[in-house]
Amino acid sequence: MLLLILSIADAEKRDILIELYMGYRVKGLVTAFHFVQNHYTAEEIVEDAYHEIIMNPDALQFDTAERNWPYIEVIIKNKCKNHLRKENRIQFFNDYSGFEDNEQIQHNDLDIAELLSRRELFEKAVNAILALPDIYKDAILLRYDNELSNQEISMLLGISSSAVRVRIHRALAMLQAQLKGGDDNAA
């Protein structure tokens, strides 16, 4: 990984990446392990996160590693969540395979119908979030998808904590209105 970092031409970004990797790798492993509860998987996730940043060093927003750490942490958390979602999908399909009893199949068909209904509602909510103006979408995703506090969001976005609260409140109001409106907006 360090050889890959050293190959970056921009000295400032290279130095920040070295400091991030050397100084925050263990912290990243702890964060990943908290989610996945497996040391080897946590290592793979952290390496993958750093690889993603190294391949796109322009994504670094600040001039110090300390101020870029929340960005790396968000990437690690998202990669953990993606890993767990993938693992749960595999488990879901393993749970529904091999049924011999017709009653069990009918019961599981109801469960699948409910899951599909939930998935449809989830997709509708995701589309509503993606349709928000960027200033609201960023705040809502950082808050609920990345589970950051208002203070962390304010540091990342460069705005006050009260502005973060206002953006989240407005975003939730817009989402509520859009989801209540339903198909009327689609026409």
C-alpha positions in Angstrom: 0.0 0.0 0.0 2.8 2.4 0.8 4.4 1.8 -2.6 1.1 2.8 -4.2 1.0 6.0 -2.0 4.6 6.8 -2.9 3.7 6.7 -6.6 1.4 9.8 -6.3 3.1 12.8 -8.0 1.5 15.5 -5.8 3.8 15.7 -2.8 1.2 17.4 -0.5 -1.4 14.7 -1.2 1.2 12.0 -1.0 2.3 13.3 2.5 -1.3 13.5 3.7 -2.0 9.9 2.5 1.1 8.6 4.2 0.1 10.3 7.4 -3.5 9.0 7.0 -2.4 5.5 6.4 0.3 5.3 9.1 -1.6 7.3 11.7 -5.2 6.1 11.2 -5.0 2.6 9.8 -5.4 1.0 13.3 -8.3 3.3 14.0 -9.8 2.3 10.7 -9.3 -1.4 11.7 -11.1 -0.8 15.0 -14.0 0.9 13.2 -14.3 -1.9 10.6 -14.0 -4.6 13.3 -16.8 -3.0 15.3 -19.1 -3.6 12.3 -18.0 -7.0 10.8 -16.6 -8.7 13.9 -13.9 -10.4 11.9 -10.2 -9.3 11.9 -9.4 -10.5 8.4 -12.5 -9.0 6.9 -11.8 -5.7 8.7 -8.3 -5.6 7.2 -9.7 -6.2 3.7 -12.2 -3.4 4.1 -9.7 -0.9 5.4 -7.2 -1.8 2.6 -10.0 -1.4 0.1 -11.0 2.0 1.5 -7.4 3.3 1.4 -6.9 1.9 -2.1 -10.0 3.8 -3.2 -8.7 7.0 -1.8 -5.2 6.5 -3.2 -6.6 5.9 -6.6 -8.5 9.2 -6.3 -6.4 11.5 -4.1 -8.2 14.6 -5.4 -11.1 13.5 -3.1 -9.1 14.7 -0.1 -10.6 17.9 1.0 -8.2 19.3 3.6 -4.6 20.0 4.0 -4.1 17.7 7.1 -4.6 14.1 7.7 -6.6 14.8 10.9 -9.2 16.8 9.0 -9.4 14.1 6.2 -9.9 11.3 8.7 -13.8 11.7 8.9 -13.9 11.2 5.1 -11.9 8.0 5.3 -14.0 6.8 8.3 -17.2 7.3 6.2 -15.8 5.3 3.4 -14.8 2.5 5.8 -18.3 2.5 7.4 -20.0 2.4 4.0 -17.8 -0.5 2.9 -18.6 -2.4 6.1 -22.3 -1.8 5.6 -22.1 -3.0 2.0 -20.2 -6.1 3.1 -22.9 -6.9 5.7 -25.7 -6.3 3.2 -24.0 -8.7 0.8 -23.5 -11.2 3.6 -27.2 -10.9 4.6 -28.3 -11.4 1.0 -26.3 -14.6 0.9 -27.8 -15.8 4.2 -31.3 -14.8 3.0 -31.0 -17.1 -0.1 -29.5 -19.9 2.0 -32.4 -19.7 4.4 -35.0 -20.0 1.6 -33.4 -22.9 -0.3 -34.2 -26.5 0.0 -37.8 -26.4 1.4 -39.7 -29.7 0.8 -42.9 -28.9 2.7 -45.6 -27.0 0.6 -46.9 -25.2 3.7 -43.4 -23.8 4.4 -43.1 -22.6 0.8 -46.5 -20.8 1.0 -45.5 -19.2 4.3 -42.2 -18.1 2.8 -43.9 -16.7 -0.3 -45.7 -14.4 2.0 -42.5 -13.4 3.7 -40.9 -12.7 0.2 -44.0 -10.7 -0.8 -43.6 -8.6 2.3 -39.8 -8.2 1.6 -40.6 -7.1 -2.0 -43.1 -4.6 -0.7 -40.5 -3.2 1.7 -37.9 -3.1 -1.0 -40.3 -1.1 -3.2 -40.9 1.4 -0.4 -37.1 1.6 0.2 -36.4 2.3 -3.5 -39.1 5.0 -3.4 -37.4 6.6 -0.4 -34.0 6.4 -2.0 -35.2 8.0 -5.2 -36.8 10.8 -3.1 -33.5 11.4 -1.3 -31.6 11.4 -4.5 -34.0 14.0 -5.9 -33.3 16.4 -3.1 -31.2 19.5 -3.8 -27.5 18.7 -3.1 -27.2 20.8 0.1 -30.1 18.8 1.7 -29.1 15.5 0.2 -25.5 15.7 1.6 -26.7 16.6 5.1 -29.3 13.8 5.2 -27.0 11.1 3.8 -24.2 12.1 6.2 -26.6 12.0 9.1 -28.6 8.8 8.5 -26.5 6.8 6.1 -23.1 7.5 7.6 -24.4 8.1 11.1 -22.4 11.2 11.7 -23.2 13.8 14.4 -24.2 17.3 13.6 -20.8 18.5 14.7 -19.0 16.0 12.4 -21.3 17.0 9.5 -20.6 20.7 10.2 -16.9 20.0 10.0 -17.2 18.1 6.7 -19.5 20.6 5.0 -17.9 23.7 6.5 -21.1 25.1 8.0 -22.4 25.6 11.5 -24.1 22.9 13.6 -27.3 24.9 13.5 -27.2 25.1 9.7 -26.8 21.3 9.7 -29.9 20.9 11.9 -31.9 23.3 9.6 -30.8 21.4 6.5 -31.8 18.0 8.0 -35.1 19.4 9.2 -35.9 20.8 5.8 -34.8 17.7 4.0 -37.0 15.5 6.2 -39.9 17.8 5.5 -39.3 17.6 1.8 -39.0 13.9 1.9 -42.2 13.6 3.9 -44.1 15.8 1.5 -42.7 13.9 -1.5 -43.4 10.5 -0.1 -47.0 11.5 0.9 -47.5 12.9 -2.6 -46.6 9.5 -4.0 -47.5 9.0 -7.6 -49.1 12.4 -8.1 -45.6 13.8 -8.7 -44.8 11.1 -11.3 -47.5 12.3 -13.7 
